[in-house]
């Protein structure tokens, strides 16, 4: 495959990983067209895998379900419509509800997403003021990419509401843009004066990627480690930049391997933080007389993506350790079900992923996200969810209360052993904890 073919294949896989990545695919495609003006052969090598894979997926959906898009999007829109109506009633107008939905990163103090929204456009404006800045001019050429991330944010803010809009992992491209923007800002400051950007960049990074889950007793230790890491890597960066291509790649690999014990031992947040520090330090690299390059920043961000396996390790840890939220409660519920329920028992829940996998019992999802279009129309939208619950034997979930007993008086809540009596966790204004409800008493 040519470079264009590899790019088309990569963007196709990006689209399959999350369908909302279509905005990024469109942005990068525009960027390719406006910057490179590829010839017909290159354009075809880019378009063929992209069209074949993405078009094939959509065609299969249409043939198998009668819809181009999966049921999850339709279910989210249904649940969001309920949330929209409640918000309009609470706030008094559709405009007020939309404004609340648009500014949720500022309401919930989600700094990485805020930086990803604002910083690229601030740098875009600065690139027209400082037209001789190579780093800003190169960043400006990426405008289709951060236009795509901005449209993606607006799509979620306008199409969905509440939990289906205010969910951080929908906006990873914005967090990525936040780091690229910070690295570009450092490169720009380094152009003005070597060494000028490192400390301000680190302070901005700490502010942008603050970690409220880190205990205060460890915060200053983390800061000291971060300063040491950035100082060391900033000294190494110019040396690495002078190495030939293969040796440079080997040096970066050695640095990454040296960080692996810290990365995998500390979880996703720390991994991202360490990776972002590496990005900042690498962004200060000067290559001969050419000055700092945005290319080095993007290379650093590519290294950041190499840290993504730590996210998997953090997900595994989330079912076994603090903070004990949804995943932990559902995991414990699955263990209880595996130990205490007959093999043929059926369980309904709004969250069946962890529950279904670890319980080894038949679990029925009830929020519509992984159900059929028929379930969406004939059960959810028809208001027959209550009747649907009666078909199954048990309900296991992190429930805020014991209201199920009011609607199903023939059932009962099962008294769990002390090991499964978990502490309630906050979910908005509610406090949830693991509960098991048997639909019919013996």
Secondary structure, 3 states (H helix, E strand, C coil): CCHHHHHHHHHHHHHHHCHHHHHHHHHHHHHHHHHHCCCHHHHHHHHHHHHHHHHHHHHHHHHHHCCCCCHHHHHHHHHHHHHHHHHHHHHCCHHHHHHHHHCHHHHCCCHHHHHHHHHHHHHHHHHHHCCCCHHHHHHHCCHHHHHHHHHHHHHHHHHCCHHHCCCHHHHHHHHHHHHHHHHHHHHHHHHHCCCCHHHHHHHHHHHHCCCCCCCHHHHHHHHHHHHHHHHHHHHHHHHHHCCCHHHHHHHHHHHHHHHHHHHHHHCHHHHHHHHHHHHHHHCCCECCCCCECHHHHHHHHHHHHHCCHHHHHHHHHHCCCCCCCHHHHHHHHHHHHHHHCCCCCEEEECCCHHHHHHHCCEEEECCCCCCCHHHHHHHHCCCCHHHHHCCCCEEEEEECCCCHHHHCCCCEECCCCHHHCCCCEEECCEEEEEEEEECCCC
